[in-house]
Amino acid sequence: MEFSAYKMDGLGNDFVIIDNRSKPIILNNEQILKICDRKFIGCDQLIFINTHEKSDAKIDFFNSDGSTSGACGNGTRCVADLLSKENGKKNISLVTSEGELKSDIIGDNLVETGIGFGKTNWNEIPLAKNVNTKNLQIEILDNDNKSHIGGTAISVGNPHIIFFVSDLEKFNIEKIGPTIENHELFPERCNVTIGQVINEKLIKVKVWERGAGLTKACGTAACATAFAGLIHNISSNQVDIEFKTGNLTISIDQDNFIKMKGPVSDIKKIDIKL
């Protein structure tokens, strides 16, 4: 099987994008895993663009472990930019399994996407039982084996947990992430973020992404972190979330609707032979 696809990234959070609108390509789980494997092509998520009657396209996300994801903020921004360059529109509507996402092309390779409403009800995230989602009282250890207890659970189309700490560099996300991702409280697993509030307009983060592992950036994690900061009154309703590769700007309105703005890469066309 041979076909063309696209490679894009948002702050290093990278994707292989397959356009299924004219000639559908059906891949099995083994083939998806192969494409995502960095020894072959490699990406954090594989994205399919499908036709949709009432929007510009329907998009489906697969994590690098083959599992599906209901939301991918950076991936949505990349596809919006790709379709905008194709059809010339500055407003792109994309349907995901979690609903419709609208994106605005702000400038050259700069896209803002409405991610949706932040949810904190235990059964909407979902959690395994009814607990205080603002403080799950989950323990993580820093590099000196000192205990930090907390964790805020939020859904922005997928489940997240955010830990706010005083010194981000004292925590090893590669060690903490896999354990917390599979915590018994999260039946659908979760994305794990450790954040340090620099000031009310800036939060630095490290992210372990559900189904993908360590990623350079994660759009929905940025949204969840900003929302967690707002409900804890430690950040403002517009805040930059800083990854090592750059920043995403998150805005939250009075109804808790979240928008994410940030850069996307140029579009690279690739050929895949399976």
C-alpha positions in Angstrom: 0.0 0.0 0.0 1.3 3.4 -1.0 -0.3 6.8 -0.4 0.5 10.4 0.3 0.0 12.2 3.6 1.1 15.4 5.4 3.4 16.0 8.3 2.7 19.0 10.6 3.4 20.1 14.1 2.3 22.6 16.7 5.2 23.6 18.9 6.8 20.2 18.2 3.6 18.2 19.0 3.7 16.4 15.6 1.1 14.7 13.4 0.8 12.6 10.3 -2.4 13.8 8.5 -4.1 11.5 6.0 -6.7 13.1 3.7 -9.5 10.5 3.4 -12.0 12.8 1.6 -11.5 11.7 -2.0 -10.0 8.3 -1.7 -10.5 6.6 1.7 -7.5 4.8 3.1 -8.3 2.1 5.6 -5.6 1.2 8.1 -5.6 -1.5 10.7 -4.2 -1.0 14.2 -0.8 -2.6 13.3 -0.4 -0.1 10.4 -1.3 2.9 12.6 1.3 1.8 15.1 3.9 1.5 12.3 3.2 5.0 11.0 3.4 6.5 14.5 6.7 4.6 15.3 9.6 7.0 15.1 11.8 4.3 13.6 9.5 4.5 10.6 7.9 8.0 10.2 6.9 8.9 13.7 4.3 11.2 15.2 2.4 11.9 18.5 -0.9 11.4 16.7 -2.2 10.2 13.4 -5.1 12.2 12.0 -7.7 11.3 9.4 -9.6 14.0 7.5 -13.0 12.8 6.4 -15.8 14.5 4.5 -18.7 16.0 6.5 -21.9 17.5 5.2 -22.3 20.4 7.6 -18.6 21.4 8.2 -15.3 21.7 6.4 -14.4 18.2 7.5 -14.6 15.5 10.2 -11.4 14.6 11.9 -10.4 11.4 13.8 -7.4 11.1 16.1 -5.3 8.1 16.9 -2.6 8.2 19.6 0.8 6.7 18.9 -0.2 3.6 21.0 -3.1 3.0 18.6 -5.8 4.2 20.9 -8.4 6.8 19.8 -8.6 10.3 21.3 -11.7 12.6 21.3 -9.7 15.8 21.3 -6.4 17.1 20.1 -6.0 20.8 20.2 -2.7 21.2 18.3 -3.8 18.7 15.7 -7.1 20.5 15.2 -5.2 23.8 14.6 -2.9 22.1 12.1 -5.7 20.6 10.1 -7.5 24.0 10.2 -4.4 25.7 8.7 -4.1 23.0 6.1 -7.7 23.3 4.9 -7.5 27.1 5.0 -4.6 27.0 2.6 -6.6 24.7 0.4 -9.9 26.5 0.4 -8.9 30.1 1.2 -11.3 30.4 4.1 -10.2 32.1 7.3 -12.8 30.4 9.5 -12.7 26.6 9.6 -15.2 24.3 11.2 -14.1 20.7 12.1 -16.2 18.0 13.6 -14.6 15.5 16.1 -16.1 12.7 18.2 -16.5 15.3 20.9 -18.3 17.9 18.8 -17.7 20.8 16.5 -14.5 22.9 16.8 -14.2 26.3 15.1 -10.8 27.7 14.2 -9.8 31.2 13.1 -6.7 31.7 10.9 -5.2 34.7 12.7 -2.1 35.2 10.6 0.6 33.3 8.8 0.8 29.9 10.5 -1.1 31.3 13.5 -4.4 29.6 14.4 -6.9 30.1 17.3 -9.3 27.2 18.0 -12.3 27.1 20.3 -11.7 23.9 22.3 -15.0 24.0 24.2 -16.1 24.2 27.8 -14.0 23.0 30.7 -15.8 20.3 32.8 -15.1 19.5 36.4 -18.0 17.1 37.3 -16.5 13.8 38.3 -18.8 11.8 35.9 -18.0 14.0 32.9 -14.3 13.7 33.2 -14.8 10.7 33.9 -13.6 9.5 37.3 -14.3 6.2 38.8 -16.1 7.7 41.8 -17.5 10.9 43.1 -14.6 12.8 44.7 -13.4 16.5 45.0 -12.1 17.1 41.5 -10.3 20.3 42.6 -8.1 18.2 44.8 -7.9 14.5 44.1 -5.3 14.1 47.0 -3.0 12.0 44.7 0.6 11.8 45.8 3.5 12.4 43.5 7.2 12.5 44.5 9.9 15.0 43.5 13.5 14.1 42.7 14.3 14.2 46.4 11.5 11.8 47.2 9.5 14.6 48.9 5.8 14.2 48.7 3.4 16.5 46.9 -0.3 15.8 47.3 -3.0 17.3 45.0 -4.2 17.0 41.5 -7.0 18.8 39.7 -9.2 16.8 37.3 -10.6 18.5 34.2 -12.1 17.4 30.9 -11.6 19.5 27.8 -12.9 16.7 25.5 -10.4 14.3 27.1 -9.5 13.7 30.8 -6.6 15.6 32.4 -5.0 15.9 35.8 -2.9 19.0 36.7 -0.5 19.3 39.6 0.7 22.8 40.5 4.2 22.7 42.1 6.6 25.4 43.3 9.6 24.1 41.3 8.8 22.3 38.0 12.4 21.2 37.5 12.3 19.1 40.6 9.7 16.7 39.1 10.4 13.9 36.6 7.4 13.8 34.3 8.7 10.6 32.5 8.6 8.8 35.8 5.4 10.3 37.2 3.4 10.4 34.0 2.9 6.6 33.2 1.8 5.9 36.8 -0.7 8.7 37.1 -2.0 8.1 33.5 -3.1 4.7 34.6 -4.4 5.7 38.1 -7.4 3.7 39.2 -9.4 6.9 39.5 -9.3 7.4 35.7 -11.1 4.6 33.9 -10.2 6.1 30.5 -6.7 7.0 31.6 -5.6 10.6 31.7 -3.2 13.2 30.4 -0.8 14.3 33.2 0.5 17.9 33.6 2.9 19.3 36.2 2.7 23.1 36.2 4.5 26.0 37.9 2.8 29.3 38.0 5.4 32.0 37.2 2.8 34.8 37.4 -0.9 35.2 36.7 -0.2 35.4 33.0 2.4 32.6 32.6 2.5 28.9 33.6 5.4 26.6 32.8 4.5 23.0 32.2 5.7 19.5 31.6 3.1 17.1 30.0 2.7 13.3 29.8 0.1 12.6 27.1 -2.4 9.8 27.4 -1.6 7.2 24.7 1.4 9.1 23.4 3.8 9.6 26.3 6.2 12.5 26.6 5.3 15.2 24.1 6.9 18.5 23.3 3.5 20.2 23.6 -0.1 19.3 24.2 -2.9 21.7 23.3 -5.6 20.2 25.4 -3.2 20.0 28.4 -2.5 23.7 28.0 -6.3 24.4 28.0 -6.8 22.2 31.1 -3.9 23.8 32.9 -5.2 27.3 32.3 -8.7 26.3 33.4 -7.3 24.7 36.6 -5.3 27.9 37.3 -8.4 30.0 36.9 -10.6 27.9 39.2 -7.8 28.0 41.8 -7.5 31.7 41.4 -3.8 31.5 40.7 -3.9 32.7 37.0 -6.0 35.0 34.9 -8.5 34.2 32.3 -5.9 34.8 29.6 -2.6 33.0 30.2 0.4 31.8 28.3 1.3 28.1 28.8 5.0 27.6 28.3 6.5 24.4 26.9 10.2 24.1 26.1 9.3 24.6 22.4 7.2 27.8 22.9 4.0 29.1 24.2 0.2 28.6 23.7 -2.1 31.4 24.7 -5.3 30.2 26.4 -8.3 32.5 26.8 -11.4 31.5 29.0 -14.6 33.5 28.9 -17.3 34.0 31.6 -19.1 30.8 30.5 -15.8 28.8 30.8 -15.5 28.5 27.0 -11.8 27.9 26.2 -9.8 29.1 23.2 -6.3 28.2 22.3 -4.0 30.3 20.1 -0.6 29.3 18.8 1.7 28.7 15.9 1.6 25.7 13.4 4.4 24.5 11.2 4.6 24.6 7.5 2.9 21.7 5.7 5.2 18.9 4.5 3.9 16.4 2.0 5.2 12.8 2.6 4.8 9.5 0.8 4.0 6.4 2.9 4.7 2.9 1.8 3.3 0.1 4.0 
